[in-house]
Amino acid sequence: MKVAIASDHGGINIREEIKSLMDEMGIQYEDFGCECDTSVDYPDYALPVAEKVASGEFDRGILICGTGIGMSIAANKVKGIRCALVHDTFSAKATRAHNDSNMLAMGERVIGPGLAREIASIWLGTDFEGGRHETRVGKVSAYENK
């Protein structure tokens, strides 16, 4: 698995935690920034990462900002992206198993680093179940391709 990860200024600390987790899990990743603590615009980080996932260059993407909301909205504008905003472990598992999410968004001002690591670990380690869920995801993709 190859993961693209990025944050804006509001998600730098959790981004570093998730990179450490991926190192421990042996998951290959590339960090797309940001490298500052001054205010930046989240679409400048969310959109390039989403495009890399949508193109197949990366299998999955992880985005972190203050709330995760802006990053998830921006990422979901890219065709082929299913970015889930997750702040609990149940949703982390469900969004992979049932929705085949290919991107994860989290908010550093909403959850702490321990929970963020747990969410990312579950999300990275859960496979898509397919079956009836595949039909549902297919309907979303078909609508997107109109």
Rosetta blueprint (number, residue, H / E / L):
1 M L
2 K E
3 V E
4 A E
5 I E
6 A E
7 S E
8 D L
9 H H
10 G H
11 G H
12 I H
13 N H
14 I H
15 R H
16 E H
17 E H
18 I H
19 K H
20 S H
21 L H
22 M H
23 D H
24 E H
25 M H
26 G L
27 I L
28 Q E
29 Y E
30 E E
31 D E
32 F L
33 G L
34 C L
35 E L
36 C L
37 D L
38 T L
39 S L
40 V L
41 D L
42 Y L
43 P H
44 D H
45 Y H
46 A H
47 L H
48 P H
49 V H
50 A H
51 E H
52 K H
53 V H
54 A H
55 S H
56 G L
57 E L
58 F L
59 D L
60 R E
61 G E
62 I E
63 L E
64 I E
65 C E
66 G L
67 T L
68 G L
69 I H
70 G H
71 M H
72 S H
73 I H
74 A H
75 A H
76 N L
77 K L
78 V L
79 K L
80 G L
81 I L
82 R L
83 C E
84 A E
85 L E
86 V L
87 H L
88 D L
89 T H
90 F H
91 S H
92 A H
93 K H
94 A H
95 T H
96 R H
97 A H
98 H L
99 N L
100 D L
101 S L
102 N L
103 M E
104 L E
105 A E
106 M E
107 G E
108 E L
109 R L
110 V L
111 I L
112 G L
113 P H
114 G H
115 L H
116 A H
117 R H
118 E H
119 I H
120 A H
121 S H
122 I H
123 W H
124 L H
125 G H
126 T L
127 D L
128 F L
129 E L
130 G L
131 G L
132 R H
133 H H
134 E H
135 T H
136 R H
137 V H
138 G H
139 K H
140 V H
141 S H
142 A H
143 Y H
144 E H
145 N L
146 K L
